[in-house]
Amino acid sequence: MKTDLNLLRILLAVHETGSVTAAAARLDISQPAASAALGRLRRVLGDPLFVRRGLRMHATPLAQGILGKTREVIDVIDRDILTPPTFDPATCRGEAAICLSEIGEVVLLPPLYRLLRVQAPGLALKTLSLGPDELDQALYEGRIDMAIGYFPDLKGADIYQQRLFSHRLACVVREGHPIRGPRMTMAQFRRAEHLLVRDGSRTMEMYEHYIRSQGIERRIGVQMSHYMSVPGLVEESDLVVVLPRTIAERFARGGRLRVLAPPAGIPRYDLKQYWHRRFHNDPRIRWLRGVVFQLFDGYLATPAQGTASALPARRGEDAIVTRARRGG
């Protein structure tokens, strides 16, 4: 026998209020609708369920026998099934899985880790580097909570994206390098001997595509796949290396390297956070992407452009989140 759950709500409300009219008011339905629902339940169970004595309706033995279980079932549904889930970062456990490039791990991971240790001390961070096809599937399956970086291949209609900051490239040379001034000219860029890093990131891949599309020829002296050896090689040579500004400035902190603006025309790239529509309303993911946006919105803004402290109040998420198919 199949019974509409709403009929059981009527049964419970009539019992607790003592009248069909009061039950209808509690459930925010009309009195005729409540009477009709009670009539249906009576026909299904073959019992009057309630009889009137004075101003109050009293349950029959059959109704009394099912009222206890009815209350339990409705309480479970209302409390555990229909109540929107919540997330408390202070008490959460588990891990947050984020797709980051090598540069993202060096630059973005430390401040994110420090903030999570304060707000969510029980949440462990896990980073992975995945190709575009595998990343799309991992986001769908929930193996990856989000991706942070430059991922132009994440274009599916089910992918959401939110811009964080503009990713600029910079040239790095040793202190005392023959090239002077704050910016490298295109002529200097062409004459220089270059250290080329192919780390598999889309940012550097798009940079290489731009170089080829413009017919810019370089002298490649060294080509490598990782960044760890870059400072030592550049410090001891006249090599020029093009890097994302974030990592370039980190390498230059030791005082033996200089950061130069690249030749005019070399493009910037927007870094974004990406997540799947399947988890768009998940409280944990909503909280996590809010934390990321809080940390990195306008991350590389200069005082002239407006720093994070000088910006107006942050915009609501709905105004800045887009579906990947519409662009960022």
Phi and psi in degrees as GROMACS dihedral restraints (atoms count N, CA, C in turn):
[ dihedral_restraints ]
;  ai    aj    ak    al  type     phi  dphi    fc
    3     4     5     6     1  -102.1    20    10
    4     5     6     7     1   131.1    20    10
    6     7     8     9     1  -128.6    20    10
    7     8     9    10     1   133.0    20    10
    9    10    11    12     1   -62.9    20    10
   10    11    12    13     1   129.1    20    10
   12    13    14    15     1   -57.1    20    10
   13    14    15    16     1   -33.9    20    10
   15    16    17    18     1   -63.1    20    10
   16    17    18    19     1   -27.6    20    10
   18    19    20    21     1   -66.2    20    10
   19    20    21    22     1   -37.1    20    10
   21    22    23    24     1   -69.2    20    10
   22    23    24    25     1   -32.3    20    10
   24    25    26    27     1   -64.9    20    10
   25    26    27    28     1   -39.3    20    10
   27    28    29    30     1   -61.9    20    10
   28    29    30    31     1   -45.6    20    10
   30    31    32    33     1   -55.7    20    10
   31    32    33    34     1   -47.7    20    10
   33    34    35    36     1   -67.4    20    10
   34    35    36    37     1   -41.6    20    10
   36    37    38    39     1   -66.6    20    10
   37    38    39    40     1   -40.5    20    10
   39    40    41    42     1   -64.0    20    10
   40    41    42    43     1   -41.5    20    10
   42    43    44    45     1   -62.4    20    10
   43    44    45    46     1   -43.7    20    10
   45    46    47    48     1   -76.9    20    10
   46    47    48    49     1   -30.1    20    10
   48    49    50    51     1   -96.7    20    10
   49    50    51    52     1   -23.9    20    10
   51    52    53    54     1    86.4    20    10
   52    53    54    55     1     2.5    20    10
   54    55    56    57     1  -155.4    20    10
   55    56    57    58     1   153.8    20    10
   57    58    59    60     1   -68.8    20    10
   58    59    60    61     1   -38.4    20    10
   60    61    62    63     1   -62.8    20    10
   61    62    63    64     1   -46.6    20    10
   63    64    65    66     1   -66.1    20    10
   64    65    66    67     1   -37.4    20    10
   66    67    68    69     1   -63.0    20    10
   67    68    69    70     1   -42.2    20    10
   69    70    71    72     1   -61.4    20    10
   70    71    72    73     1   -42.1    20    10
   72    73    74    75     1   -63.5    20    10
   73    74    75    76     1   -41.3    20    10
   75    76    77    78     1   -63.1    20    10
   76    77    78    79     1   -40.9    20    10
   78    79    80    81     1   -87.6    20    10
   79    80    81    82     1    -0.6    20    10
   81    82    83    84     1    59.4    20    10
   82    83    84    85     1    46.2    20    10
   84    85    86    87     1  -129.9    20    10
   85    86    87    88     1   169.6    20    10
   87    88    89    90     1   -75.2    20    10
   88    89    90    91     1   157.9    20    10
   90    91    92    93     1   -63.8    20    10
   91    92    93    94     1   -41.7    20    10
   93    94    95    96     1   -60.8    20    10
   94    95    96    97     1   -37.5    20    10
   96    97    98    99     1   -65.6    20    10
   97    98    99   100     1   -40.4    20    10
   99   100   101   102     1   -65.1    20    10
  100   101   102   103     1   -42.1    20    10
  102   103   104   105     1   -62.8    20    10
  103   104   105   106     1   -42.1    20    10
  105   106   107   108     1   -64.7    20    10
  106   107   108   109     1   -40.0    20    10
  108   109   110   111     1   -65.2    20    10
  109   110   111   112     1   -43.2    20    10
  111   112   113   114     1   -63.4    20    10
  112   113   114   115     1   -38.1    20    10
  114   115   116   117     1   -62.4    20    10
  115   116   117   118     1   -41.6    20    10
  117   118   119   120     1   -60.9    20    10
  118   119   120   121     1   -45.1    20    10
  120   121   122   123     1   -65.6    20    10
  121   122   123   124     1   -37.3    20    10
  123   124   125   126     1   -60.8    20    10
  124   125   126   127     1   -41.7    20    10
  126   127   128   129     1   -68.1    20    10
  127   128   129   130     1   -39.2    20    10
  129   130   131   132     1   -64.3    20    10
  130   131   132   133     1   -42.3    20    10
  132   133   134   135     1   -92.4    20    10
  133   134   135   136     1   -11.5    20    10
  135   136   137   138     1    65.7    20    10
  136   137   138   139     1    39.2    20    10
  138   139   140   141     1  -151.8    20    10
  139   140   141   142     1   145.7    20    10
  141   142   143   144     1   -67.7    20    10
  142   143   144   145     1   -21.1    20    10
  144   145   146   147     1    70.4    20    10
  145   146   147   148     1   -43.2    20    10
  147   148   149   150     1  -138.2    20    10
  148   149   150   151     1   145.3    20    10
  150   151   152   153     1  -128.4    20    10
  151   152   153   154     1   146.9    20    10
  153   154   155   156     1   -89.8    20    10
  154   155   156   157     1   136.2    20    10
  156   157   158   159     1  -135.7    20    10
  157   158   159   160     1   112.0    20    10
  159   160   161   162     1    68.7    20    10
  160   161   162   163     1  -129.5    20    10
  162   163   164   165     1   -94.8    20    10
  163   164   165   166     1     2.2    20    10
  165   166   167   168     1  -124.2    20    10
  166   167   168   169     1   145.7    20    10
  168   169   170   171     1   -94.4    20    10
  169   170   171   172     1   135.3    20    10
  171   172   173   174     1  -117.1    20    10
  172   173   174   175     1   140.9    20    10
  174   175   176   177     1   -71.5    20    10
  175   176   177   178     1   142.6    20    10
  177   178   179   180     1   -76.7    20    10
  178   179   180   181     1   168.0    20    10
  180   181   182   183     1   -55.9    20    10
  181   182   183   184     1   -39.2    20    10
  183   184   185   186     1   -62.7    20    10
  184   185   186   187     1   -45.4    20    10
  186   187   188   189     1   -63.3    20    10
  187   188   189   190     1   -41.8    20    10
  189   190   191   192     1   -61.0    20    10
  190   191   192   193     1   -35.0    20    10
  192   193   194   195     1   -67.8    20    10
  193   194   195   196     1   -26.8    20    10
  195   196   197   198     1  -105.3    20    10
  196   197   198   199     1    -8.0    20    10
  198   199   200   201     1   -65.2    20    10
  199   200   201   202     1   -40.1    20    10
  201   202   203   204     1   -60.4    20    10
  202   203   204   205     1   -50.0    20    10
  204   205   206   207     1   -65.0    20    10
  205   206   207   208     1   -36.1    20    10
  207   208   209   210     1   -60.6    20    10
  208   209   210   211     1   -43.9    20    10
  210   211   212   213     1   -63.0    20    10
  211   212   213   214     1   -42.4    20    10
  213   214   215   216     1   -61.4    20    10
  214   215   216   217     1   -46.5    20    10
  216   217   218   219     1   -62.0    20    10
  217   218   219   220     1   -46.5    20    10
  219   220   221   222     1   -66.3    20    10
  220   221   222   223     1   -37.9    20    10
  222   223   224   225     1   -62.5    20    10
  223   224   225   226     1   -43.2    20    10
  225   226   227   228     1   -63.1    20    10
  226   227   228   229     1   -44.1    20    10
  228   229   230   231     1   -64.6    20    10
  229   230   231   232     1   -46.7    20    10
  231   232   233   234     1   -68.6    20    10
  232   233   234   235     1   -38.5    20    10
  234   235   236   237     1   -83.2    20    10
  235   236   237   238     1   -43.3    20    10
  237   238   239   240     1  -103.6    20    10
  238   239   240   241     1   -20.2    20    10
  240   241   242   243     1  -110.9    20    10
  241   242   243   244     1   -49.2    20    10
  243   244   245   246     1   -87.4    20    10
  244   245   246   247     1   -16.1    20    10
  246   247   248   249     1   -74.9    20    10
  247   248   249   250     1   126.5    20    10
  249   250   251   252     1   -57.9    20    10
  250   251   252   253     1   137.0    20    10
  252   253   254   255     1   -66.1    20    10
  253   254   255   256     1   151.6    20    10
  255   256   257   258     1  -121.6    20    10
  256   257   258   259     1   165.3    20    10
  258   259   260   261     1  -138.6    20    10
  259   260   261   262     1   126.4    20    10
  261   262   263   264     1  -114.6    20    10
  262   263   264   265     1   104.2    20    10
  264   265   266   267     1   -59.9    20    10
  265   266   267   268     1   -30.1    20    10
  267   268   269   270     1   -66.7    20    10
  268   269   270   271     1   -25.6    20    10
  270   271   272   273     1  -115.8    20    10
  271   272   273   274     1     1.8    20    10
  273   274   275   276     1   -70.9    20    10
  274   275   276   277     1   156.5    20    10
  276   277   278   279     1  -131.5    20    10
  277   278   279   280     1   165.2    20    10
  279   280   281   282     1   112.6    20    10
  280   281   282   283     1  -151.1    20    10
  282   283   284   285     1  -141.6    20    10
  283   284   285   286     1   154.8    20    10
  285   286   287   288     1  -109.5    20    10
  286   287   288   289     1   120.8    20    10
  288   289   290   291     1  -102.6    20    10
  289   290   291   292     1   122.2    20    10
  291   292   293   294     1  -128.9    20    10
  292   293   294   295     1   135.0    20    10
  294   295   296   297     1   -86.9    20    10
  295   296   297   298     1   120.6    20    10
  297   298   299   300     1  -135.8    20    10
  298   299   300   301     1   149.6    20    10
  300   301   302   303     1   -78.3    20    10
  301   302   303   304     1   174.7    20    10
  303   304   305   306     1   -59.1    20    10
  304   305   306   307     1   -42.3    20    10
  306   307   308   309     1   -65.6    20    10
  307   308   309   310     1   -40.3    20    10
  309   310   311   312     1   -59.7    20    10
  310   311   312   313     1   -38.8    20    10
  312   313   314   315     1   -65.3    20    10
  313   314   315   316     1   -38.4    20    10
  315   316   317   318     1   -71.9    20    10
  316   317   318   319     1   -41.8    20    10
  318   319   320   321     1   -95.8    20    10
  319   320   321   322     1   -45.6    20    10
  321   322   323   324     1   -91.3    20    10
  322   323   324   325     1   -30.2    20    10
  324   325   326   327     1   -65.1    20    10
  325   326   327   328     1   -43.1    20    10
  327   328   329   330     1   -57.8    20    10
  328   329   330   331     1   -49.9    20    10
  330   331   332   333     1   -66.3    20    10
  331   332   333   334     1   -32.9    20    10
  333   334   335   336     1   -66.0    20    10
  334   335   336   337     1   -42.5    20    10
  336   337   338   339     1   -62.2    20    10
  337   338   339   340     1   -44.2    20    10
  339   340   341   342     1   -61.2    20    10
  340   341   342   343     1   -41.0    20    10
  342   343   344   345     1   -68.6    20    10
  343   344   345   346     1   -41.0    20    10
  345   346   347   348     1   -66.5    20    10
  346   347   348   349     1   -33.0    20    10
  348   349   350   351     1   -62.9    20    10
  349   350   351   352     1   -29.1    20    10
  351   352   353   354     1   -82.0    20    10
  352   353   354   355     1   -48.5    20    10
  354   355   356   357     1   -86.6    20    10
  355   356   357   358     1   -31.7    20    10
  357   358   359   360     1  -139.2    20    10
  358   359   360   361     1    71.3    20    10
  360   361   362   363     1   -63.6    20    10
  361   362   363   364     1   -19.7    20    10
  363   364   365   366     1   -91.1    20    10
  364   365   366   367     1     1.0    20    10
  366   367   368   369     1  -100.2    20    10
  367   368   369   370     1   119.2    20    10
  369   370   371   372     1   -87.6    20    10
  370   371   372   373     1   147.2    20    10
  372   373   374   375     1   -99.9    20    10
  373   374   375   376     1   136.2    20    10
  375   376   377   378     1  -132.4    20    10
  376   377   378   379     1   127.2    20    10
  378   379   380   381     1  -116.1    20    10
  379   380   381   382     1   146.5    20    10
  381   382   383   384     1  -138.7    20    10
  382   383   384   385     1   158.2    20    10
  384   385   386   387     1  -120.8    20    10
  385   386   387   388     1   115.4    20    10
  387   388   389   390     1  -125.5    20    10
  388   389   390   391     1   151.3    20    10
  390   391   392   393     1   -72.8    20    10
  391   392   393   394     1   165.0    20    10
  393   394   395   396     1   -55.5    20    10
  394   395   396   397     1   -46.5    20    10
  396   397   398   399     1   -66.4    20    10
  397   398   399   400     1   -44.5    20    10
  399   400   401   402     1   -68.4    20    10
  400   401   402   403     1   -35.5    20    10
  402   403   404   405     1   -65.5    20    10
  403   404   405   406     1   -44.0    20    10
  405   406   407   408     1   -57.5    20    10
  406   407   408   409     1   -45.1    20    10
  408   409   410   411     1   -67.8    20    10
  409   410   411   412     1   -39.3    20    10
  411   412   413   414     1   -66.0    20    10
  412   413   414   415     1   -36.5    20    10
  414   415   416   417     1   -66.5    20    10
  415   416   417   418     1   -41.0    20    10
  417   418   419   420     1   -63.0    20    10
  418   419   420   421     1   -41.9    20    10
  420   421   422   423     1   -80.1    20    10
  421   422   423   424     1   -13.2    20    10
  423   424   425   426     1    85.4    20    10
  424   425   426   427     1     7.2    20    10
  426   427   428   429     1   -70.3    20    10
  427   428   429   430     1   -27.8    20    10
  429   430   431   432     1  -118.8    20    10
  430   431   432   433     1   129.1    20    10
  432   433   434   435     1   -76.3    20    10
  433   434   435   436     1   -39.1    20    10
  435   436   437   438     1  -162.8    20    10
  436   437   438   439     1   164.0    20    10
  438   439   440   441     1  -118.9    20    10
  439   440   441   442     1   139.4    20    10
  441   442   443   444     1  -125.7    20    10
  442   443   444   445     1   122.2    20    10
  444   445   446   447     1   149.2    20    10
  445   446   447   448     1  -152.3    20    10
  447   448   449   450     1  -107.7    20    10
  448   449   450   451     1   102.8    20    10
  450   451   452   453     1  -130.3    20    10
  451   452   453   454     1    72.5    20    10
  453   454   455   456     1   -65.6    20    10
  454   455   456   457     1   -14.2    20    10
  456   457   458   459     1   -81.1    20    10
  457   458   459   460     1   -11.9    20    10
  459   460   461   462     1   -80.6    20    10
  460   461   462   463     1    83.8    20    10
  462   463   464   465     1  -116.4    20    10
  463   464   465   466     1     1.6    20    10
  465   466   467   468     1   -61.1    20    10
  466   467   468   469     1   152.3    20    10
  468   469   470   471     1   -64.2    20    10
  469   470   471   472     1   -19.4    20    10
  471   472   473   474     1   -94.2    20    10
  472   473   474   475     1     4.1    20    10
  474   475   476   477     1   -99.6    20    10
  475   476   477   478     1   127.3    20    10
  477   478   479   480     1   -96.9    20    10
  478   479   480   481     1   151.1    20    10
  480   481   482   483     1  -142.4    20    10
  481   482   483   484     1   153.7    20    10
  483   484   485   486     1  -143.9    20    10
  484   485   486   487     1   121.4    20    10
  486   487   488   489     1   -68.7    20    10
  487   488   489   490     1   137.3    20    10
  489   490   491   492     1  -107.1    20    10
  490   491   492   493     1   -55.5    20    10
  492   493   494   495     1  -162.2    20    10
  493   494   495   496     1   166.7    20    10
  495   496   497   498     1   -87.0    20    10
  496   497   498   499     1   127.9    20    10
  498   499   500   501     1   -94.2    20    10
  499   500   501   502     1   111.2    20    10
  501   502   503   504     1  -103.1    20    10
  502   503   504   505     1   150.0    20    10
  504   505   506   507     1   -98.6    20    10
  505   506   507   508     1   155.8    20    10
  507   508   509   510     1  -143.9    20    10
  508   509   510   511     1   157.2    20    10
  510   511   512   513     1  -100.4    20    10
  511   512   513   514     1   139.1    20    10
  513   514   515   516     1  -121.6    20    10
  514   515   516   517     1   130.4    20    10
  516   517   518   519     1  -133.9    20    10
  517   518   519   520     1   167.6    20    10
  519   520   521   522     1   -73.0    20    10
  520   521   522   523     1   155.3    20    10
  522   523   524   525     1   -64.1    20    10
  523   524   525   526     1   130.4    20    10
  525   526   527   528     1    90.7    20    10
  526   527   528   529     1     6.4    20    10
  528   529   530   531     1   -62.6    20    10
  529   530   531   532     1   146.1    20    10
  531   532   533   534     1   -57.8    20    10
  532   533   534   535     1   -28.1    20    10
  534   535   536   537     1   -74.8    20    10
  535   536   537   538     1   122.2    20    10
  537   538   539   540     1  -110.2    20    10
  538   539   540   541     1   173.7    20    10
  540   541   542   543     1    88.6    20    10
  541   542   543   544     1   166.0    20    10
  543   544   545   546     1   -80.0    20    10
  544   545   546   547     1   -17.0    20    10
  546   547   548   549     1  -131.5    20    10
  547   548   549   550     1   142.0    20    10
  549   550   551   552     1   -88.3    20    10
  550   551   552   553     1   132.1    20    10
  552   553   554   555     1   -79.2    20    10
  553   554   555   556     1   164.4    20    10
  555   556   557   558     1   -66.2    20    10
  556   557   558   559     1   -35.2    20    10
  558   559   560   561     1   -63.5    20    10
  559   560   561   562     1   -44.6    20    10
  561   562   563   564     1   -63.0    20    10
  562   563   564   565     1   -38.7    20    10
  564   565   566   567     1   -62.3    20    10
  565   566   567   568     1   -41.7    20    10
  567   568   569   570     1   -69.9    20    10
  568   569   570   571     1   -36.7    20    10
  570   571   572   573     1   -77.6    20    10
  571   572   573   574     1   -25.9    20    10
  573   574   575   576     1   -69.0    20    10
  574   575   576   577     1   157.4    20    10
  576   577   578   579     1   -92.1    20    10
  577   578   579   580     1   128.7    20    10
  579   580   581   582     1  -106.4    20    10
  580   581   582   583     1   145.1    20    10
  582   583   584   585     1  -100.2    20    10
  583   584   585   586     1   122.4    20    10
  585   586   587   588     1  -109.5    20    10
  586   587   588   589     1   124.7    20    10
  588   589   590   591     1  -106.5    20    10
  589   590   591   592     1   119.8    20    10
  591   592   593   594     1  -111.6    20    10
  592   593   594   595     1    91.1    20    10
  594   595   596   597     1   -97.1    20    10
  595   596   597   598     1     2.1    20    10
  597   598   599   600     1    87.5    20    10
  598   599   600   601     1    -2.8    20    10
  600   601   602   603     1   -75.9    20    10
  601   602   603   604     1   149.5    20    10
  603   604   605   606     1   -70.5    20    10
  604   605   606   607     1   -27.5    20    10
  606   607   608   609     1   -60.1    20    10
  607   608   609   610     1   -51.4    20    10
  609   610   611   612     1   -71.0    20    10
  610   611   612   613     1   -30.4    20    10
  612   613   614   615     1   -63.4    20    10
  613   614   615   616     1   -43.0    20    10
  615   616   617   618     1   -69.1    20    10
  616   617   618   619     1   -33.3    20    10
  618   619   620   621     1   -62.1    20    10
  619   620   621   622     1   -45.1    20    10
  621   622   623   624     1   -63.8    20    10
  622   623   624   625     1   -37.6    20    10
  624   625   626   627     1   -62.7    20    10
  625   626   627   628     1   -40.7    20    10
  627   628   629   630     1   -63.4    20    10
  628   629   630   631     1   -44.1    20    10
  630   631   632   633     1   -58.3    20    10
  631   632   633   634     1   -45.2    20    10
  633   634   635   636     1   -67.2    20    10
  634   635   636   637     1   -41.9    20    10
  636   637   638   639     1   -64.4    20    10
  637   638   639   640     1   -27.3    20    10
  639   640   641   642     1   -91.7    20    10
  640   641   642   643     1    -2.1    20    10
  642   643   644   645     1    67.8    20    10
  643   644   645   646     1    29.0    20    10
  645   646   647   648     1   -84.3    20    10
  646   647   648   649     1   123.4    20    10
  648   649   650   651     1  -100.6    20    10
  649   650   651   652     1   136.0    20    10
  651   652   653   654     1  -125.5    20    10
  652   653   654   655     1   157.9    20    10
  654   655   656   657     1   -97.3    20    10
  655   656   657   658     1   110.0    20    10
  657   658   659   660     1   -90.8    20    10
  658   659   660   661     1   112.7    20    10
  660   661   662   663     1   -89.3    20    10
  661   662   663   664     1   -36.0    20    10
  663   664   665   666     1  -142.2    20    10
  664   665   666   667     1   136.9    20    10
  666   667   668   669     1  -125.1    20    10
  667   668   669   670     1   135.1    20    10
  669   670   671   672     1  -145.5    20    10
  670   671   672   673     1   170.8    20    10
  672   673   674   675     1  -109.2    20    10
  673   674   675   676     1    -9.9    20    10
  675   676   677   678     1  -133.5    20    10
  676   677   678   679     1   167.7    20    10
  678   679   680   681     1   -99.9    20    10
  679   680   681   682     1   -13.2    20    10
  681   682   683   684     1   -59.4    20    10
  682   683   684   685     1   -35.4    20    10
  684   685   686   687     1   -90.0    20    10
  685   686   687   688     1    -3.3    20    10
  687   688   689   690     1   -59.6    20    10
  688   689   690   691     1   -50.8    20    10
  690   691   692   693     1   -58.2    20    10
  691   692   693   694     1   -45.2    20    10
  693   694   695   696     1   -63.0    20    10
  694   695   696   697     1   -40.7    20    10
  696   697   698   699     1   -66.7    20    10
  697   698   699   700     1   -44.2    20    10
  699   700   701   702     1   -70.4    20    10
  700   701   702   703     1   -37.6    20    10
  702   703   704   705     1   -61.7    20    10
  703   704   705   706     1   -29.7    20    10
  705   706   707   708     1  -104.8    20    10
  706   707   708   709     1    18.5    20    10
  708   709   710   711     1  -153.6    20    10
  709   710   711   712     1  -178.7    20    10
  711   712   713   714     1  -100.7    20    10
  712   713   714   715     1    20.0    20    10
  714   715   716   717     1   -64.6    20    10
  715   716   717   718     1   148.9    20    10
  717   718   719   720     1  -115.1    20    10
  718   719   720   721     1   133.9    20    10
  720   721   722   723     1  -126.6    20    10
  721   722   723   724     1   137.1    20    10
  723   724   725   726     1   -99.0    20    10
  724   725   726   727     1   126.1    20    10
  726   727   728   729     1  -137.6    20    10
  727   728   729   730     1   159.1    20    10
  729   730   731   732     1   -56.8    20    10
  730   731   732   733     1   139.5    20    10
  732   733   734   735     1   -55.3    20    10
  733   734   735   736     1   -36.0    20    10
  735   736   737   738     1   -58.4    20    10
  736   737   738   739     1   -46.0    20    10
  738   739   740   741     1   -77.5    20    10
  739   740   741   742     1   -32.0    20    10
  741   742   743   744     1   -61.0    20    10
  742   743   744   745     1   -46.3    20    10
  744   745   746   747     1   -67.2    20    10
  745   746   747   748     1   -32.8    20    10
  747   748   749   750     1   -65.7    20    10
  748   749   750   751     1   -43.6    20    10
  750   751   752   753     1   -64.2    20    10
  751   752   753   754     1   -31.4    20    10
  753   754   755   756     1   -81.7    20    10
  754   755   756   757     1    -3.2    20    10
  756   757   758   759     1   -63.5    20    10
  757   758   759   760     1   -26.2    20    10
  759   760   761   762     1   -72.3    20    10
  760   761   762   763     1   -11.6    20    10
  762   763   764   765     1    88.6    20    10
  763   764   765   766     1     0.1    20    10
  765   766   767   768     1  -102.9    20    10
  766   767   768   769     1    -1.1    20    10
  768   769   770   771     1  -127.8    20    10
  769   770   771   772     1   153.8    20    10
  771   772   773   774     1  -120.1    20    10
  772   773   774   775     1   146.1    20    10
  774   775   776   777     1  -106.7    20    10
  775   776   777   778     1   124.8    20    10
  777   778   779   780     1  -115.8    20    10
  778   779   780   781     1   147.7    20    10
  780   781   782   783     1   -67.0    20    10
  781   782   783   784     1   142.5    20    10
  783   784   785   786     1   -75.4    20    10
  784   785   786   787     1   168.6    20    10
  786   787   788   789     1   -54.3    20    10
  787   788   789   790     1   147.8    20    10
  789   790   791   792     1   -57.4    20    10
  790   791   792   793     1   140.9    20    10
  792   793   794   795     1   105.5    20    10
  793   794   795   796     1   -21.7    20    10
  795   796   797   798     1   -68.0    20    10
  796   797   798   799     1   122.7    20    10
  798   799   800   801     1   -74.0    20    10
  799   800   801   802     1   162.7    20    10
  801   802   803   804     1   -99.2    20    10
  802   803   804   805     1   166.2    20    10
  804   805   806   807     1  -135.2    20    10
  805   806   807   808     1   136.0    20    10
  807   808   809   810     1   -79.1    20    10
  808   809   810   811     1   126.9    20    10
  810   811   812   813     1   -91.6    20    10
  811   812   813   814     1   136.1    20    10
  813   814   815   816     1  -135.1    20    10
  814   815   816   817     1   166.7    20    10
  816   817   818   819     1  -109.4    20    10
  817   818   819   820     1   142.3    20    10
  819   820   821   822     1  -126.2    20    10
  820   821   822   823     1   144.4    20    10
  822   823   824   825     1  -152.0    20    10
  823   824   825   826     1   167.1    20    10
  825   826   827   828     1   -92.8    20    10
  826   827   828   829     1   145.2    20    10
  828   829   830   831     1   -57.9    20    10
  829   830   831   832     1   -29.2    20    10
  831   832   833   834     1   -59.2    20    10
  832   833   834   835     1   -30.3    20    10
  834   835   836   837     1  -113.1    20    10
  835   836   837   838     1    17.6    20    10
  837   838   839   840     1   -59.6    20    10
  838   839   840   841     1   -37.2    20    10
  840   841   842   843     1  -101.4    20    10
  841   842   843   844     1     6.9    20    10
  843   844   845   846     1   -65.9    20    10
  844   845   846   847     1   124.6    20    10
  846   847   848   849     1   -58.0    20    10
  847   848   849   850     1   -37.0    20    10
  849   850   851   852     1   -67.4    20    10
  850   851   852   853     1   -41.7    20    10
  852   853   854   855     1   -70.8    20    10
  853   854   855   856     1   -38.4    20    10
  855   856   857   858     1   -59.5    20    10
  856   857   858   859     1   -43.5    20    10
  858   859   860   861     1   -65.1    20    10
  859   860   861   862     1   -44.4    20    10
  861   862   863   864     1   -63.4    20    10
  862   863   864   865     1   -45.4    20    10
  864   865   866   867     1   -70.7    20    10
  865   866   867   868     1   -26.7    20    10
  867   868   869   870     1   -65.7    20    10
  868   869   870   871     1   -39.4    20    10
  870   871   872   873     1   -63.9    20    10
  871   872   873   874     1   -44.5    20    10
  873   874   875   876     1   -62.5    20    10
  874   875   876   877     1   -43.5    20    10
  876   877   878   879     1   -65.1    20    10
  877   878   879   880     1   -39.9    20    10
  879   880   881   882     1   -58.7    20    10
  880   881   882   883     1   -40.4    20    10
  882   883   884   885     1   -75.3    20    10
  883   884   885   886     1   -41.4    20    10
  885   886   887   888     1  -116.6    20    10
  886   887   888   889     1     2.8    20    10
  888   889   890   891     1   -62.9    20    10
  889   890   891   892     1   118.3    20    10
  891   892   893   894     1    67.0    20    10
  892   893   894   895     1    31.1    20    10
  894   895   896   897     1   -53.8    20    10
  895   896   897   898     1   -40.6    20    10
  897   898   899   900     1  -102.2    20    10
  898   899   900   901     1    16.5    20    10
  900   901   902   903     1   -63.2    20    10
  901   902   903   904     1   138.8    20    10
  903   904   905   906     1   -95.1    20    10
  904   905   906   907     1   163.1    20    10
  906   907   908   909     1   -53.2    20    10
  907   908   909   910     1   -34.3    20    10
  909   910   911   912     1   -69.6    20    10
  910   911   912   913     1   -30.4    20    10
  912   913   914   915     1   -88.4    20    10
  913   914   915   916     1   -18.1    20    10
  915   916   917   918     1   110.2    20    10
  916   917   918   919     1   112.3    20    10
  918   919   920   921     1   -83.8    20    10
  919   920   921   922     1   172.6    20    10
  921   922   923   924     1   -59.3    20    10
  922   923   924   925     1   -36.8    20    10
  924   925   926   927     1   -74.7    20    10
  925   926   927   928     1   -22.7    20    10
  927   928   929   930     1   -91.9    20    10
  928   929   930   931     1    -9.5    20    10
  930   931   932   933     1   -73.8    20    10
  931   932   933   934     1   153.2    20    10
  933   934   935   936     1   -65.3    20    10
  934   935   936   937     1   173.5    20    10
  936   937   938   939     1   -52.7    20    10
  937   938   939   940     1   141.8    20    10
  939   940   941   942     1   -61.7    20    10
  940   941   942   943     1   142.5    20    10
  942   943   944   945     1   -71.7    20    10
  943   944   945   946     1   155.4    20    10
  945   946   947   948     1   -66.4    20    10
  946   947   948   949     1   150.9    20    10
  948   949   950   951     1   -59.1    20    10
  949   950   951   952     1   -38.4    20    10
  951   952   953   954     1   -60.9    20    10
  952   953   954   955     1   -25.6    20    10
  954   955   956   957     1   -81.8    20    10
  955   956   957   958     1   -15.1    20    10
  957   958   959   960     1  -123.4    20    10
  958   959   960   961     1    -7.7    20    10
  960   961   962   963     1   -91.8    20    10
  961   962   963   964     1   134.4    20    10
  963   964   965   966     1  -130.4    20    10
  964   965   966   967     1   157.3    20    10
  966   967   968   969     1   -77.6    20    10
  967   968   969   970     1   141.0    20    10
  969   970   971   972     1   -58.4    20    10
  970   971   972   973     1   -32.3    20    10
  972   973   974   975     1   -66.8    20    10
  973   974   975   976     1   -19.0    20    10
  975   976   977   978     1   -95.7    20    10
  976   977   978   979     1    -0.9    20    10
  978   979   980   981     1    87.2    20    10
  979   980   981   982     1   171.0    20    10
